Amino acid sequence: MSQTEITVRYAETDCMGVVHHSVYPVWFEIARTDFIKEAGMS
């Protein structure tokens, strides 16, 4: 199991402070890259 901490930026939220769903694929890619690095792969 791998854990990646991501800071939510203001531009990624709506006027109510809720993260917009279009940001999820970007965050998934960040987490996937971290997982690959932690697993020792390039």
PDB file of all heavy atoms in Angstrom:
ATOM      1  N   MET A   1       0.849  -1.177   0.000  1.00  0.00           N
ATOM      2  CA  MET A   1       0.000   0.000   0.000  1.00  0.00           C
ATOM      3  C   MET A   1       0.890   1.234   0.000  1.00  0.00           C
ATOM      4  O   MET A   1       1.944   1.253   0.616  1.00  0.00           O
ATOM      5  CB  MET A   1      -0.906  -0.001   1.217  1.00  0.00           C
ATOM      6  CG  MET A   1      -1.920   1.073   1.190  1.00  0.00           C
ATOM      7  SD  MET A   1      -3.213   0.648   2.367  1.00  0.00           S
ATOM      8  CE  MET A   1      -3.712   2.225   2.868  1.00  0.00           C
ATOM      9  N   SER A   2       0.450   2.239  -0.691  1.00  0.00           N
ATOM     10  CA  SER A   2       1.203   3.480  -0.807  1.00  0.00           C
ATOM     11  C   SER A   2       0.281   4.647  -0.468  1.00  0.00           C
ATOM     12  O   SER A   2      -0.922   4.582  -0.701  1.00  0.00           O
ATOM     13  CB  SER A   2       1.711   3.625  -2.243  1.00  0.00           C
ATOM     14  OG  SER A   2       2.397   4.829  -2.402  1.00  0.00           O
ATOM     15  N   GLN A   3       0.865   5.692   0.085  1.00  0.00           N
ATOM     16  CA  GLN A   3       0.063   6.858   0.438  1.00  0.00           C
ATOM     17  C   GLN A   3       0.775   8.098  -0.076  1.00  0.00           C
ATOM     18  O   GLN A   3       1.973   8.269   0.125  1.00  0.00           O
ATOM     19  CB  GLN A   3      -0.115   6.951   1.947  1.00  0.00           C
ATOM     20  CG  GLN A   3      -1.061   8.038   2.366  1.00  0.00           C
ATOM     21  CD  GLN A   3      -1.380   7.951   3.856  1.00  0.00           C
ATOM     22  OE1 GLN A   3      -0.993   7.026   4.552  1.00  0.00           O
ATOM     23  NE2 GLN A   3      -2.092   8.933   4.346  1.00  0.00           N
ATOM     24  N   THR A   4       0.019   8.967  -0.760  1.00  0.00           N
ATOM     25  CA  THR A   4       0.551  10.214  -1.291  1.00  0.00           C
ATOM     26  C   THR A   4      -0.278  11.363  -0.755  1.00  0.00           C
ATOM     27  O   THR A   4      -1.499  11.343  -0.843  1.00  0.00           O
ATOM     28  CB  THR A   4       0.480  10.219  -2.839  1.00  0.00           C
ATOM     29  OG1 THR A   4       1.239   9.112  -3.330  1.00  0.00           O
ATOM     30  CG2 THR A   4       1.035  11.497  -3.416  1.00  0.00           C
ATOM     31  N   GLU A   5       0.398  12.342  -0.186  1.00  0.00           N
ATOM     32  CA  GLU A   5      -0.303  13.515   0.335  1.00  0.00           C
ATOM     33  C   GLU A   5      -0.276  14.613  -0.719  1.00  0.00           C
ATOM     34  O   GLU A   5       0.779  14.962  -1.238  1.00  0.00           O
ATOM     35  CB  GLU A   5       0.378  14.008   1.607  1.00  0.00           C
ATOM     36  CG  GLU A   5      -0.415  15.077   2.304  1.00  0.00           C
ATOM     37  CD  GLU A   5       0.148  15.386   3.683  1.00  0.00           C
ATOM     38  OE1 GLU A   5       0.550  14.457   4.383  1.00  0.00           O
ATOM     39  OE2 GLU A   5       0.160  16.587   4.022  1.00  0.00           O
ATOM     40  N   ILE A   6      -1.450  15.130  -1.044  1.00  0.00           N
ATOM     41  CA  ILE A   6      -1.591  16.169  -2.064  1.00  0.00           C
ATOM     42  C   ILE A   6      -2.281  17.369  -1.440  1.00  0.00           C
ATOM     43  O   ILE A   6      -3.309  17.236  -0.774  1.00  0.00           O
ATOM     44  CB  ILE A   6      -2.413  15.657  -3.272  1.00  0.00           C
ATOM     45  CG1 ILE A   6      -1.690  14.475  -3.922  1.00  0.00           C
ATOM     46  CG2 ILE A   6      -2.645  16.762  -4.281  1.00  0.00           C
ATOM     47  CD1 ILE A   6      -2.474  13.775  -4.990  1.00  0.00           C
ATOM     48  N   THR A   7      -1.722  18.532  -1.662  1.00  0.00           N
ATOM     49  CA  THR A   7      -2.321  19.763  -1.165  1.00  0.00           C
ATOM     50  C   THR A   7      -3.310  20.288  -2.202  1.00  0.00           C
ATOM     51  O   THR A   7      -2.956  20.461  -3.370  1.00  0.00           O
ATOM     52  CB  THR A   7      -1.240  20.830  -0.904  1.00  0.00           C
ATOM     53  OG1 THR A   7      -0.303  20.301   0.032  1.00  0.00           O
ATOM     54  CG2 THR A   7      -1.843  22.104  -0.360  1.00  0.00           C
ATOM     55  N   VAL A   8      -4.539  20.519  -1.776  1.00  0.00           N
ATOM     56  CA  VAL A   8      -5.570  21.041  -2.671  1.00  0.00           C
ATOM     57  C   VAL A   8      -5.323  22.523  -2.894  1.00  0.00           C
ATOM     58  O   VAL A   8      -5.190  23.292  -1.951  1.00  0.00           O
ATOM     59  CB  VAL A   8      -6.979  20.830  -2.073  1.00  0.00           C
ATOM     60  CG1 VAL A   8      -8.042  21.405  -3.003  1.00  0.00           C
ATOM     61  CG2 VAL A   8      -7.232  19.366  -1.814  1.00  0.00           C
ATOM     62  N   ARG A   9      -5.243  22.909  -4.155  1.00  0.00           N
ATOM     63  CA  ARG A   9      -5.041  24.318  -4.488  1.00  0.00           C
ATOM     64  C   ARG A   9      -6.390  25.003  -4.698  1.00  0.00           C
ATOM     65  O   ARG A   9      -7.376  24.371  -5.080  1.00  0.00           O
ATOM     66  CB  ARG A   9      -4.188  24.427  -5.749  1.00  0.00           C
ATOM     67  CG  ARG A   9      -2.783  23.843  -5.544  1.00  0.00           C
ATOM     68  CD  ARG A   9      -2.026  23.760  -6.808  1.00  0.00           C
ATOM     69  NE  ARG A   9      -2.625  22.697  -7.625  1.00  0.00           N
ATOM     70  CZ  ARG A   9      -2.086  22.225  -8.744  1.00  0.00           C
ATOM     71  NH1 ARG A   9      -0.969  22.708  -9.193  1.00  0.00           N
ATOM     72  NH2 ARG A   9      -2.683  21.281  -9.417  1.00  0.00           N
ATOM     73  N   TYR A  10      -6.413  26.273  -4.443  1.00  0.00           N
ATOM     74  CA  TYR A  10      -7.639  27.054  -4.562  1.00  0.00           C
ATOM     75  C   TYR A  10      -8.254  26.914  -5.957  1.00  0.00           C
ATOM     76  O   TYR A  10      -9.474  26.796  -6.095  1.00  0.00           O
ATOM     77  CB  TYR A  10      -7.352  28.525  -4.262  1.00  0.00           C
ATOM     78  CG  TYR A  10      -8.552  29.419  -4.419  1.00  0.00           C
ATOM     79  CD1 TYR A  10      -9.541  29.464  -3.441  1.00  0.00           C
ATOM     80  CD2 TYR A  10      -8.707  30.219  -5.556  1.00  0.00           C
ATOM     81  CE1 TYR A  10     -10.655  30.276  -3.578  1.00  0.00           C
ATOM     82  CE2 TYR A  10      -9.831  31.030  -5.701  1.00  0.00           C
ATOM     83  CZ  TYR A  10     -10.786  31.052  -4.720  1.00  0.00           C
ATOM     84  OH  TYR A  10     -11.885  31.850  -4.868  1.00  0.00           O
ATOM     85  N   ALA A  11      -7.442  26.913  -6.976  1.00  0.00           N
ATOM     86  CA  ALA A  11      -7.928  26.833  -8.360  1.00  0.00           C
ATOM     87  C   ALA A  11      -8.634  25.512  -8.664  1.00  0.00           C
ATOM     88  O   ALA A  11      -9.372  25.417  -9.644  1.00  0.00           O
ATOM     89  CB  ALA A  11      -6.770  27.022  -9.335  1.00  0.00           C
ATOM     90  N   GLU A  12      -8.427  24.503  -7.825  1.00  0.00           N
ATOM     91  CA  GLU A  12      -9.046  23.195  -8.034  1.00  0.00           C
ATOM     92  C   GLU A  12     -10.401  23.065  -7.345  1.00  0.00           C
ATOM     93  O   GLU A  12     -11.027  22.012  -7.397  1.00  0.00           O
ATOM     94  CB  GLU A  12      -8.104  22.098  -7.520  1.00  0.00           C
ATOM     95  CG  GLU A  12      -6.798  22.067  -8.285  1.00  0.00           C
ATOM     96  CD  GLU A  12      -5.751  21.190  -7.634  1.00  0.00           C
ATOM     97  OE1 GLU A  12      -5.799  21.003  -6.396  1.00  0.00           O
ATOM     98  OE2 GLU A  12      -4.889  20.716  -8.369  1.00  0.00           O
ATOM     99  N   THR A  13     -10.869  24.123  -6.720  1.00  0.00           N
ATOM    100  CA  THR A  13     -12.137  24.079  -6.004  1.00  0.00           C
ATOM    101  C   THR A  13     -13.161  25.018  -6.630  1.00  0.00           C
ATOM    102  O   THR A  13     -12.819  25.925  -7.383  1.00  0.00           O
ATOM    103  CB  THR A  13     -11.953  24.484  -4.527  1.00  0.00           C
ATOM    104  OG1 THR A  13     -11.502  25.841  -4.470  1.00  0.00           O
ATOM    105  CG2 THR A  13     -10.941  23.600  -3.832  1.00  0.00           C
ATOM    106  N   ASP A  14     -14.424  24.792  -6.273  1.00  0.00           N
ATOM    107  CA  ASP A  14     -15.482  25.695  -6.704  1.00  0.00           C
ATOM    108  C   ASP A  14     -15.706  26.746  -5.619  1.00  0.00           C
ATOM    109  O   ASP A  14     -14.974  26.801  -4.634  1.00  0.00           O
ATOM    110  CB  ASP A  14     -16.769  24.922  -7.036  1.00  0.00           C
ATOM    111  CG  ASP A  14     -17.334  24.155  -5.845  1.00  0.00           C
ATOM    112  OD1 ASP A  14     -16.925  24.431  -4.701  1.00  0.00           O
ATOM    113  OD2 ASP A  14     -18.204  23.299  -6.070  1.00  0.00           O
ATOM    114  N   CYS A  15     -16.718  27.575  -5.783  1.00  0.00           N
ATOM    115  CA  CYS A  15     -16.953  28.661  -4.833  1.00  0.00           C
ATOM    116  C   CYS A  15     -17.360  28.165  -3.438  1.00  0.00           C
ATOM    117  O   CYS A  15     -17.293  28.919  -2.473  1.00  0.00           O
ATOM    118  CB  CYS A  15     -17.995  29.627  -5.383  1.00  0.00           C
ATOM    119  SG  CYS A  15     -19.612  28.895  -5.637  1.00  0.00           S
ATOM    120  N   MET A  16     -17.745  26.894  -3.331  1.00  0.00           N
ATOM    121  CA  MET A  16     -18.097  26.321  -2.026  1.00  0.00           C
ATOM    122  C   MET A  16     -16.900  25.616  -1.381  1.00  0.00           C
ATOM    123  O   MET A  16     -17.008  25.051  -0.305  1.00  0.00           O
ATOM    124  CB  MET A  16     -19.240  25.319  -2.192  1.00  0.00           C
ATOM    125  CG  MET A  16     -20.487  25.912  -2.787  1.00  0.00           C
ATOM    126  SD  MET A  16     -21.766  26.357  -1.638  1.00  0.00           S
ATOM    127  CE  MET A  16     -21.931  24.997  -0.566  1.00  0.00           C
ATOM    128  N   GLY A  17     -15.749  25.603  -2.069  1.00  0.00           N
ATOM    129  CA  GLY A  17     -14.564  24.952  -1.541  1.00  0.00           C
ATOM    130  C   GLY A  17     -14.501  23.460  -1.779  1.00  0.00           C
ATOM    131  O   GLY A  17     -13.695  22.768  -1.175  1.00  0.00           O
ATOM    132  N   VAL A  18     -15.337  22.961  -2.697  1.00  0.00           N
ATOM    133  CA  VAL A  18     -15.368  21.537  -3.020  1.00  0.00           C
ATOM    134  C   VAL A  18     -14.490  21.299  -4.245  1.00  0.00           C
ATOM    135  O   VAL A  18     -14.576  22.029  -5.230  1.00  0.00           O
ATOM    136  CB  VAL A  18     -16.814  21.074  -3.300  1.00  0.00           C
ATOM    137  CG1 VAL A  18     -16.844  19.619  -3.713  1.00  0.00           C
ATOM    138  CG2 VAL A  18     -17.688  21.312  -2.083  1.00  0.00           C
ATOM    139  N   VAL A  19     -13.666  20.269  -4.187  1.00  0.00           N
ATOM    140  CA  VAL A  19     -12.783  19.951  -5.306  1.00  0.00           C
ATOM    141  C   VAL A  19     -13.608  19.519  -6.509  1.00  0.00           C
ATOM    142  O   VAL A  19     -14.528  18.712  -6.401  1.00  0.00           O
ATOM    143  CB  VAL A  19     -11.797  18.833  -4.907  1.00  0.00           C
ATOM    144  CG1 VAL A  19     -10.984  18.385  -6.107  1.00  0.00           C
ATOM    145  CG2 VAL A  19     -10.896  19.311  -3.797  1.00  0.00           C
ATOM    146  N   HIS A  20     -13.251  20.050  -7.679  1.00  0.00           N
ATOM    147  CA  HIS A  20     -13.951  19.694  -8.923  1.00  0.00           C
ATOM    148  C   HIS A  20     -13.483  18.316  -9.382  1.00  0.00           C
ATOM    149  O   HIS A  20     -12.295  17.985  -9.293  1.00  0.00           O
ATOM    150  CB  HIS A  20     -13.672  20.737 -10.004  1.00  0.00           C
ATOM    151  CG  HIS A  20     -14.564  20.593 -11.188  1.00  0.00           C
ATOM    152  ND1 HIS A  20     -14.192  19.879 -12.293  1.00  0.00           N
ATOM    153  CD2 HIS A  20     -15.821  21.051 -11.415  1.00  0.00           C
ATOM    154  CE1 HIS A  20     -15.186  19.921 -13.177  1.00  0.00           C
ATOM    155  NE2 HIS A  20     -16.184  20.617 -12.668  1.00  0.00           N
ATOM    156  N   HIS A  21     -14.398  17.522  -9.900  1.00  0.00           N
ATOM    157  CA  HIS A  21     -14.083  16.143 -10.294  1.00  0.00           C
ATOM    158  C   HIS A  21     -13.050  16.040 -11.414  1.00  0.00           C
ATOM    159  O   HIS A  21     -12.420  15.009 -11.589  1.00  0.00           O
ATOM    160  CB  HIS A  21     -15.364  15.402 -10.712  1.00  0.00           C
ATOM    161  CG  HIS A  21     -15.973  15.902 -11.975  1.00  0.00           C
ATOM    162  ND1 HIS A  21     -16.850  16.962 -11.994  1.00  0.00           N
ATOM    163  CD2 HIS A  21     -15.812  15.518 -13.257  1.00  0.00           C
ATOM    164  CE1 HIS A  21     -17.216  17.189 -13.247  1.00  0.00           C
ATOM    165  NE2 HIS A  21     -16.594  16.338 -14.029  1.00  0.00           N
ATOM    166  N   SER A  22     -12.848  17.087 -12.175  1.00  0.00           N
ATOM    167  CA  SER A  22     -11.884  17.032 -13.281  1.00  0.00           C
ATOM    168  C   SER A  22     -10.437  16.957 -12.789  1.00  0.00           C
ATOM    169  O   SER A  22      -9.530  16.652 -13.557  1.00  0.00           O
ATOM    170  CB  SER A  22     -12.040  18.257 -14.183  1.00  0.00           C
ATOM    171  OG  SER A  22     -11.696  19.436 -13.473  1.00  0.00           O
ATOM    172  N   VAL A  23     -10.209  17.206 -11.502  1.00  0.00           N
ATOM    173  CA  VAL A  23      -8.860  17.177 -10.933  1.00  0.00           C
ATOM    174  C   VAL A  23      -8.442  15.749 -10.577  1.00  0.00           C
ATOM    175  O   VAL A  23      -7.255  15.437 -10.510  1.00  0.00           O
ATOM    176  CB  VAL A  23      -8.796  18.079  -9.675  1.00  0.00           C
ATOM    177  CG1 VAL A  23      -7.416  18.086  -9.066  1.00  0.00           C
ATOM    178  CG2 VAL A  23      -9.226  19.481 -10.010  1.00  0.00           C
ATOM    179  N   TYR A  24      -9.386  14.853 -10.377  1.00  0.00           N
ATOM    180  CA  TYR A  24      -9.075  13.502  -9.918  1.00  0.00           C
ATOM    181  C   TYR A  24      -8.062  12.774 -10.805  1.00  0.00           C
ATOM    182  O   TYR A  24      -7.132  12.152 -10.275  1.00  0.00           O
ATOM    183  CB  TYR A  24     -10.341  12.665  -9.767  1.00  0.00           C
ATOM    184  CG  TYR A  24     -11.303  13.133  -8.692  1.00  0.00           C
ATOM    185  CD1 TYR A  24     -12.616  12.689  -8.667  1.00  0.00           C
ATOM    186  CD2 TYR A  24     -10.913  14.018  -7.696  1.00  0.00           C
ATOM    187  CE1 TYR A  24     -13.503  13.101  -7.684  1.00  0.00           C
ATOM    188  CE2 TYR A  24     -11.793  14.438  -6.703  1.00  0.00           C
ATOM    189  CZ  TYR A  24     -13.083  13.978  -6.711  1.00  0.00           C
ATOM    190  OH  TYR A  24     -13.950  14.386  -5.733  1.00  0.00           O
ATOM    191  N   PRO A  25      -8.194  12.781 -12.134  1.00  0.00           N
ATOM    192  CA  PRO A  25      -7.195  12.065 -12.949  1.00  0.00           C
ATOM    193  C   PRO A  25      -5.766  12.572 -12.743  1.00  0.00           C
ATOM    194  O   PRO A  25      -4.827  11.778 -12.738  1.00  0.00           O
ATOM    195  CB  PRO A  25      -7.657  12.307 -14.392  1.00  0.00           C
ATOM    196  CG  PRO A  25      -9.119  12.554 -14.269  1.00  0.00           C
ATOM    197  CD  PRO A  25      -9.290  13.281 -12.963  1.00  0.00           C
ATOM    198  N   VAL A  26      -5.612  13.859 -12.534  1.00  0.00           N
ATOM    199  CA  VAL A  26      -4.283  14.425 -12.270  1.00  0.00           C
ATOM    200  C   VAL A  26      -3.743  13.863 -10.957  1.00  0.00           C
ATOM    201  O   VAL A  26      -2.584  13.435 -10.869  1.00  0.00           O
ATOM    202  CB  VAL A  26      -4.340  15.967 -12.221  1.00  0.00           C
ATOM    203  CG1 VAL A  26      -2.986  16.546 -11.861  1.00  0.00           C
ATOM    204  CG2 VAL A  26      -4.841  16.523 -13.539  1.00  0.00           C
ATOM    205  N   TRP A  27      -4.574  13.836  -9.932  1.00  0.00           N
ATOM    206  CA  TRP A  27      -4.147  13.304  -8.632  1.00  0.00           C
ATOM    207  C   TRP A  27      -3.869  11.805  -8.718  1.00  0.00           C
ATOM    208  O   TRP A  27      -2.938  11.307  -8.089  1.00  0.00           O
ATOM    209  CB  TRP A  27      -5.206  13.577  -7.584  1.00  0.00           C
ATOM    210  CG  TRP A  27      -5.327  15.028  -7.228  1.00  0.00           C
ATOM    211  CD1 TRP A  27      -4.512  16.051  -7.629  1.00  0.00           C
ATOM    212  CD2 TRP A  27      -6.313  15.603  -6.385  1.00  0.00           C
ATOM    213  NE1 TRP A  27      -4.949  17.237  -7.082  1.00  0.00           N
ATOM    214  CE2 TRP A  27      -6.039  16.996  -6.312  1.00  0.00           C
ATOM    215  CE3 TRP A  27      -7.383  15.109  -5.683  1.00  0.00           C
ATOM    216  CZ2 TRP A  27      -6.820  17.871  -5.561  1.00  0.00           C
ATOM    217  CZ3 TRP A  27      -8.149  15.978  -4.934  1.00  0.00           C
ATOM    218  CH2 TRP A  27      -7.867  17.349  -4.884  1.00  0.00           C
ATOM    219  N   PHE A  28      -4.674  11.058  -9.476  1.00  0.00           N
ATOM    220  CA  PHE A  28      -4.425   9.630  -9.637  1.00  0.00           C
ATOM    221  C   PHE A  28      -3.058   9.392 -10.275  1.00  0.00           C
ATOM    222  O   PHE A  28      -2.335   8.471  -9.904  1.00  0.00           O
ATOM    223  CB  PHE A  28      -5.518   8.973 -10.478  1.00  0.00           C
ATOM    224  CG  PHE A  28      -6.851   8.894  -9.803  1.00  0.00           C
ATOM    225  CD1 PHE A  28      -8.009   8.949 -10.547  1.00  0.00           C
ATOM    226  CD2 PHE A  28      -6.964   8.763  -8.427  1.00  0.00           C
ATOM    227  CE1 PHE A  28      -9.258   8.878  -9.946  1.00  0.00           C
ATOM    228  CE2 PHE A  28      -8.206   8.681  -7.805  1.00  0.00           C
ATOM    229  CZ  PHE A  28      -9.358   8.742  -8.579  1.00  0.00           C
ATOM    230  N   GLU A  29      -2.701  10.220 -11.246  1.00  0.00           N
ATOM    231  CA  GLU A  29      -1.406  10.075 -11.911  1.00  0.00           C
ATOM    232  C   GLU A  29      -0.257  10.389 -10.950  1.00  0.00           C
ATOM    233  O   GLU A  29       0.770   9.711 -10.971  1.00  0.00           O
ATOM    234  CB  GLU A  29      -1.333  10.979 -13.137  1.00  0.00           C
ATOM    235  CG  GLU A  29      -0.041  10.874 -13.917  1.00  0.00           C
ATOM    236  CD  GLU A  29       0.241   9.492 -14.488  1.00  0.00           C
ATOM    237  OE1 GLU A  29      -0.693   8.661 -14.570  1.00  0.00           O
ATOM    238  OE2 GLU A  29       1.398   9.237 -14.834  1.00  0.00           O
ATOM    239  N   ILE A  30      -0.420  11.393 -10.098  1.00  0.00           N
ATOM    240  CA  ILE A  30       0.599  11.710  -9.094  1.00  0.00           C
ATOM    241  C   ILE A  30       0.793  10.515  -8.162  1.00  0.00           C
ATOM    242  O   ILE A  30       1.925  10.102  -7.877  1.00  0.00           O
ATOM    243  CB  ILE A  30       0.206  12.973  -8.295  1.00  0.00           C
ATOM    244  CG1 ILE A  30       0.246  14.204  -9.191  1.00  0.00           C
ATOM    245  CG2 ILE A  30       1.130  13.151  -7.085  1.00  0.00           C
ATOM    246  CD1 ILE A  30      -0.378  15.445  -8.563  1.00  0.00           C
ATOM    247  N   ALA A  31      -0.303   9.938  -7.695  1.00  0.00           N
ATOM    248  CA  ALA A  31      -0.239   8.795  -6.787  1.00  0.00           C
ATOM    249  C   ALA A  31       0.360   7.572  -7.478  1.00  0.00           C
ATOM    250  O   ALA A  31       1.172   6.846  -6.891  1.00  0.00           O
ATOM    251  CB  ALA A  31      -1.626   8.465  -6.252  1.00  0.00           C
ATOM    252  N   ARG A  32       0.005   7.349  -8.737  1.00  0.00           N
ATOM    253  CA  ARG A  32       0.540   6.203  -9.484  1.00  0.00           C
ATOM    254  C   ARG A  32       2.055   6.335  -9.643  1.00  0.00           C
ATOM    255  O   ARG A  32       2.798   5.368  -9.458  1.00  0.00           O
ATOM    256  CB  ARG A  32      -0.121   6.113 -10.857  1.00  0.00           C
ATOM    257  CG  ARG A  32       0.258   4.871 -11.649  1.00  0.00           C
ATOM    258  CD  ARG A  32      -0.363   4.898 -13.037  1.00  0.00           C
ATOM    259  NE  ARG A  32       0.286   5.875 -13.881  1.00  0.00           N
ATOM    260  CZ  ARG A  32       1.348   5.603 -14.650  1.00  0.00           C
ATOM    261  NH1 ARG A  32       1.861   4.399 -14.676  1.00  0.00           N
ATOM    262  NH2 ARG A  32       1.870   6.538 -15.420  1.00  0.00           N
ATOM    263  N   THR A  33       2.516   7.532  -9.969  1.00  0.00           N
ATOM    264  CA  THR A  33       3.950   7.771 -10.141  1.00  0.00           C
ATOM    265  C   THR A  33       4.695   7.544  -8.828  1.00  0.00           C
ATOM    266  O   THR A  33       5.762   6.925  -8.815  1.00  0.00           O
ATOM    267  CB  THR A  33       4.189   9.206 -10.648  1.00  0.00           C
ATOM    268  OG1 THR A  33       3.482   9.388 -11.871  1.00  0.00           O
ATOM    269  CG2 THR A  33       5.661   9.466 -10.888  1.00  0.00           C
ATOM    270  N   ASP A  34       4.143   8.034  -7.723  1.00  0.00           N
ATOM    271  CA  ASP A  34       4.759   7.814  -6.412  1.00  0.00           C
ATOM    272  C   ASP A  34       4.819   6.323  -6.079  1.00  0.00           C
ATOM    273  O   ASP A  34       5.821   5.831  -5.557  1.00  0.00           O
ATOM    274  CB  ASP A  34       3.994   8.555  -5.320  1.00  0.00           C
ATOM    275  CG  ASP A  34       4.273  10.036  -5.296  1.00  0.00           C
ATOM    276  OD1 ASP A  34       5.160  10.502  -6.050  1.00  0.00           O
ATOM    277  OD2 ASP A  34       3.601  10.743  -4.522  1.00  0.00           O
ATOM    278  N   PHE A  35       3.751   5.603  -6.380  1.00  0.00           N
ATOM    279  CA  PHE A  35       3.711   4.165  -6.114  1.00  0.00           C
ATOM    280  C   PHE A  35       4.798   3.438  -6.897  1.00  0.00           C
ATOM    281  O   PHE A  35       5.502   2.576  -6.360  1.00  0.00           O
ATOM    282  CB  PHE A  35       2.341   3.595  -6.475  1.00  0.00           C
ATOM    283  CG  PHE A  35       2.262   2.107  -6.345  1.00  0.00           C
ATOM    284  CD1 PHE A  35       2.143   1.519  -5.098  1.00  0.00           C
ATOM    285  CD2 PHE A  35       2.319   1.300  -7.455  1.00  0.00           C
ATOM    286  CE1 PHE A  35       2.075   0.139  -4.964  1.00  0.00           C
ATOM    287  CE2 PHE A  35       2.253  -0.071  -7.338  1.00  0.00           C
ATOM    288  CZ  PHE A  35       2.137  -0.660  -6.093  1.00  0.00           C
ATOM    289  N   ILE A  36       4.958   3.786  -8.159  1.00  0.00           N
ATOM    290  CA  ILE A  36       5.983   3.144  -8.994  1.00  0.00           C
ATOM    291  C   ILE A  36       7.378   3.423  -8.453  1.00  0.00           C
ATOM    292  O   ILE A  36       8.222   2.535  -8.391  1.00  0.00           O
ATOM    293  CB  ILE A  36       5.837   3.617 -10.463  1.00  0.00           C
ATOM    294  CG1 ILE A  36       4.564   3.013 -11.064  1.00  0.00           C
ATOM    295  CG2 ILE A  36       7.059   3.243 -11.291  1.00  0.00           C
ATOM    296  CD1 ILE A  36       4.196   3.565 -12.420  1.00  0.00           C
ATOM    297  N   LYS A  37       7.625   4.666  -8.037  1.00  0.00           N
ATOM    298  CA  LYS A  37       8.924   5.024  -7.458  1.00  0.00           C
ATOM    299  C   LYS A  37       9.192   4.236  -6.177  1.00  0.00           C
ATOM    300  O   LYS A  37      10.284   3.725  -5.963  1.00  0.00           O
ATOM    301  CB  LYS A  37       8.981   6.520  -7.158  1.00  0.00           C
ATOM    302  CG  LYS A  37       9.136   7.384  -8.385  1.00  0.00           C
ATOM    303  CD  LYS A  37       9.168   8.857  -7.983  1.00  0.00           C
ATOM    304  CE  LYS A  37       9.169   9.756  -9.191  1.00  0.00           C
ATOM    305  NZ  LYS A  37       9.101  11.183  -8.813  1.00  0.00           N
ATOM    306  N   GLU A  38       8.169   4.134  -5.296  1.00  0.00           N
ATOM    307  CA  GLU A  38       8.327   3.412  -4.037  1.00  0.00           C
ATOM    308  C   GLU A  38       8.546   1.909  -4.269  1.00  0.00           C
ATOM    309  O   GLU A  38       9.184   1.244  -3.457  1.00  0.00           O
ATOM    310  CB  GLU A  38       7.108   3.619  -3.151  1.00  0.00           C
ATOM    311  CG  GLU A  38       7.023   5.016  -2.572  1.00  0.00           C
ATOM    312  CD  GLU A  38       5.753   5.254  -1.757  1.00  0.00           C
ATOM    313  OE1 GLU A  38       5.064   4.275  -1.426  1.00  0.00           O
ATOM    314  OE2 GLU A  38       5.483   6.424  -1.449  1.00  0.00           O
ATOM    315  N   ALA A  39       8.017   1.399  -5.363  1.00  0.00           N
ATOM    316  CA  ALA A  39       8.181  -0.009  -5.685  1.00  0.00           C
ATOM    317  C   ALA A  39       9.555  -0.300  -6.307  1.00  0.00           C
ATOM    318  O   ALA A  39       9.893  -1.454  -6.571  1.00  0.00           O
ATOM    319  CB  ALA A  39       7.077  -0.462  -6.632  1.00  0.00           C
ATOM    320  N   GLY A  40      10.327   0.755  -6.575  1.00  0.00           N
ATOM    321  CA  GLY A  40      11.671   0.585  -7.117  1.00  0.00           C
ATOM    322  C   GLY A  40      11.734   0.465  -8.620  1.00  0.00           C
ATOM    323  O   GLY A  40      12.751   0.058  -9.179  1.00  0.00           O
ATOM    324  N   MET A  41      10.655   0.811  -9.281  1.00  0.00           N
ATOM    325  CA  MET A  41      10.642   0.775 -10.749  1.00  0.00           C
ATOM    326  C   MET A  41      10.887   2.167 -11.307  1.00  0.00           C
ATOM    327  O   MET A  41      10.694   3.167 -10.626  1.00  0.00           O
ATOM    328  CB  MET A  41       9.295   0.252 -11.249  1.00  0.00           C
ATOM    329  CG  MET A  41       9.004  -1.169 -10.863  1.00  0.00           C
ATOM    330  SD  MET A  41       7.444  -1.753 -11.508  1.00  0.00           S
ATOM    331  CE  MET A  41       6.360  -1.319 -10.163  1.00  0.00           C
ATOM    332  N   SER A  42      11.329   2.198 -12.544  1.00  0.00           N
ATOM    333  CA  SER A  42      11.552   3.515 -13.178  1.00  0.00           C
ATOM    334  C   SER A  42      10.470   3.817 -14.192  1.00  0.00           C
ATOM    335  O   SER A  42       9.665   2.999 -14.526  1.00  0.00           O
ATOM    336  CB  SER A  42      12.904   3.532 -13.875  1.00  0.00           C
ATOM    337  OG  SER A  42      12.986   2.517 -14.838  1.00  0.00           O
TER     338      SER A  42
END
